Amino acid sequence: MKGLKAPFHSFLIPRELRAERLPEAFRFLNEHLPVPTSDDGLCRSPIFILSAGWRSGSTLLQRLICSDKDVMLWGEPFGDTIPVPRLAATVENFTLDNPYTRYAIDQFSGEFSNEWIANLNPGLEEVRRAHLAFFETLFARPAHGRGYTRWGVKWVRLTAEHGLYLKWLYPEAKFLLLVRHPLLAYQSYRGNRWYTIRPDYPMTGIVKFLGHWCYLAASFLRLRDALDGKLIRYEDLIGESSLVQELTAYLNIKLESKVLKRKIDARQDKKPLGWHEQFVCQILAGNICRKLGYRTSGEVLAMNNA
């Protein structure tokens, strides 16, 4: 990928959050498993917000989605324990040459006592159902039990490759891929000490922050079509645009745009950005910023340091 070298990834992105092998795995899984039926879940079209890191407006977008009284959108549940990447990692090696596919129970026709059954397993369809049961039990049923007919989750650590995992479970899911200018997101984040993975990976400093942003934002650009997702810039969300109407049509829900005018927990003490932070952004994120229509010039600093 141009503008983002592998050593940079390796140094800044925890292995548990990388998902390079998932696309190949899900090409195989989608080809060799039946299409899920309507009996497989309480809601066939959950809404997933994938945000390129923190302070990018994901909670504002979450609140907008929840303005439809039939929708419950969970917010980064158990986020720094990364349950979704760890679940997805359990299927990232499934391909045609994976030895376990040969030992699925449906591959046997004789007496088990006369077969090599050391790796006997229930098969890939049951693996999918087991993963689906996690999301249905943890998210769908609690929402349904409280009277909501639609549910979803927002995350700030998941790549679009993890979105492929969610789409494998819910083929009709809707994906909102949210980005904000990385300098402004960092300016809002600066001073916090949150974690990509607790307790070993605190998010400290602009280099780590921009590394996380680049990795996620690049994946959104790369796979938004595969997810049939909608890429959203925070700046467009809060601006005067037709985006709310577009989201209403895409998600098939009723949204109240007045939510966007109501600020909750907005930070007012942001310190000005410095030239060195702009320089780091140009070096690490300049290529991806340009693809998203963002500038990394002094205009950004002047606008937000005024």
Protein Blocks (a to p, Z undefined) as FASTA:
>chain_A
ZZiafklmmmmmcfklgcfkmmmmmmmmmmmpccddfklpmbfbdcddddeheheopmmm
mmmmmmpmkbccdehihklnommlmmmmmmmmgcfklmklmmgfklpcbdfklccfklgc
ebjklmmmmmmmmmmmmmmmmmmmnopabdcdddfkbcfklmmmmmmmmmmbccdddddd
fklmmmmmgopacdfbdcklccedjklmmmmmmmmmmmmmmmmmmnopacddfklmmmcc
fklmmmmmmnopacdfklmmpcghiafkbccddfklmmmmmmmmmmmmmmnopafbfklm
mmmmZZ
